[in-house]
Amino acid sequence: MVGGAWSHRFVIRADAATDALSLLIYGSKFAELLELPEEPLSGAPISRQLPGRYLSLFTRGCRAAISRAAPVRLSGVVVDYNQIELYRAAFMPLAKGENSPMQLVFGTFNRRNGPQAHSSDAVRAMYNSLIKHIRSEEPLAVSGERQAPEASAEGLNR
């Protein structure tokens, strides 16, 4: 397991021939946040490794980064067992071999728990807070995605 500066980071392999994504390596905090084993399952698709509530986030993030050939940042909320989880993630495509069907995507992920979602007041308060935050930032692209202003790996975990 990788710690230190890599603790929230991951590398995903995208296979253009089969359209499959798989985790190659990830940090200790990433594993802890997503309740993953210490080491990724070699060659297993991410659908067998990631919790279902985050599968579409990682799929969408990887695909967007590859298609744009640029870093992509995503943030939002998921509700799991009446618990609101706030997340931030960034995906950055790495250089690809000229004739290789494989594309690597480097990224970072973090989440924290928000209020319990068992009452409509908690959901409304969280929604209003997020809308206020989103409106104070630069305009967002489709589905809450926005292109990162810089492509440095250091700035991914801000």
C-alpha positions in Angstrom: 0.0 0.0 0.0 1.2 3.5 -0.9 1.2 6.3 1.7 2.5 9.8 2.1 1.9 12.1 -0.8 0.2 9.2 -2.7 -2.3 8.4 0.0 -5.4 9.9 -1.9 -4.0 9.1 -5.4 -4.8 6.4 -7.9 -3.9 5.2 -11.4 -6.5 3.7 -13.6 -5.8 1.8 -16.9 -8.3 2.4 -19.7 -8.3 -0.2 -22.4 -9.6 1.3 -25.7 -10.0 -2.2 -27.3 -12.4 -3.5 -24.6 -13.6 -0.2 -23.1 -12.6 -1.6 -19.7 -11.2 0.4 -16.7 -9.1 -1.2 -13.9 -7.3 0.2 -10.9 -3.5 -0.4 -11.2 -2.3 1.3 -8.0 -3.8 3.4 -5.2 -2.9 5.0 -1.9 -3.7 4.0 1.6 -6.2 6.8 2.3 -8.0 6.1 -1.0 -8.3 2.5 0.0 -9.6 3.4 3.4 -12.2 5.9 2.1 -13.6 3.4 -0.4 -13.2 0.3 1.8 -10.9 -1.4 -0.7 -8.2 -4.0 0.0 -4.6 -2.9 0.5 -3.7 -3.9 -3.1 -5.9 -3.6 -6.2 -7.3 -6.8 -7.7 -5.0 -7.3 -10.7 -6.8 -6.9 -14.0 -10.3 -6.7 -12.4 -12.6 -4.1 -13.8 -13.4 -1.2 -11.5 -17.0 -2.3 -11.4 -15.8 -5.2 -9.2 -13.6 -3.0 -7.0 -15.3 0.3 -6.4 -18.5 0.8 -4.3 -21.5 1.2 -6.6 -22.2 4.7 -5.5 -18.9 5.9 -6.9 -18.7 3.8 -10.0 -20.3 6.3 -12.4 -18.0 9.1 -10.9 -14.8 7.2 -11.8 -16.1 6.1 -15.2 -17.3 9.6 -16.1 -14.1 11.2 -14.8 -11.8 8.8 -16.7 -13.7 9.0 -20.0 -13.9 12.9 -19.8 -10.2 13.2 -19.1 -9.3 10.9 -22.0 -11.7 12.5 -24.5 -10.6 16.0 -23.6 -6.9 15.1 -23.3 -6.9 17.4 -20.3 -7.5 17.2 -16.5 -11.0 17.1 -15.2 -12.3 18.0 -11.7 -15.5 16.7 -10.3 -17.3 17.4 -7.0 -20.7 16.6 -5.7 -22.7 14.5 -3.2 -23.9 10.9 -2.9 -26.4 9.6 -0.4 -25.6 6.2 1.0 -27.7 4.7 3.8 -29.1 8.1 4.7 -25.6 9.6 5.0 -24.7 12.4 2.7 -21.1 12.1 1.4 -19.4 15.1 -0.2 -16.6 14.2 -2.7 -13.9 15.9 -4.8 -12.0 14.1 -7.5 -9.6 15.0 -10.3 -8.6 12.9 -13.3 -5.6 13.6 -15.5 -4.7 11.5 -18.6 -1.1 10.5 -18.8 1.0 10.2 -22.0 0.0 7.2 -24.1 2.3 5.1 -26.3 1.8 5.7 -30.0 0.4 2.3 -30.9 -0.9 1.3 -27.5 -4.6 0.7 -26.8 -4.0 1.4 -23.1 -4.4 4.9 -21.6 -3.4 5.6 -18.0 -5.3 8.1 -15.9 -3.8 9.6 -12.8 -6.1 11.0 -10.2 -7.0 11.9 -6.7 -10.1 11.4 -4.6 -11.4 12.6 -1.2 -14.7 12.5 0.5 -16.2 13.5 3.8 -19.5 12.8 5.6 -22.1 15.6 5.6 -25.3 15.6 7.7 -27.6 12.7 8.0 -30.1 12.6 5.2 -33.0 11.2 7.1 -34.8 14.6 7.3 -35.8 16.8 4.5 -34.3 19.8 6.4 -30.9 18.2 6.3 -31.1 17.5 2.6 -32.4 21.0 1.9 -29.7 22.6 4.0 -27.0 20.6 2.2 -28.5 21.4 -1.2 -28.6 25.2 -0.5 -25.0 25.1 0.8 -23.8 23.3 -2.3 -25.7 25.6 -4.7 -24.2 28.7 -2.9 -20.7 27.2 -3.2 -21.2 26.3 -6.9 -22.5 29.7 -7.8 -19.5 31.4 -6.2 -17.1 29.4 -8.4 -16.5 29.6 -12.1 -19.3 28.3 -14.4 -19.4 24.5 -14.5 -19.6 22.3 -17.5 -22.2 19.5 -18.1 -22.8 17.2 -15.1 -20.8 19.2 -12.6 -17.6 18.6 -14.5 -15.1 21.4 -15.1 -11.7 21.4 -16.7 -8.8 22.0 -14.3 -7.0 25.3 -14.8 -3.6 23.7 -14.5 -2.3 20.2 -15.2 0.1 19.8 -12.3 -0.1 16.7 -10.3 0.7 18.7 -7.1 -2.5 20.7 -7.4 -4.8 17.7 -7.5 -5.4 17.4 -3.8 -6.2 21.0 -3.0 
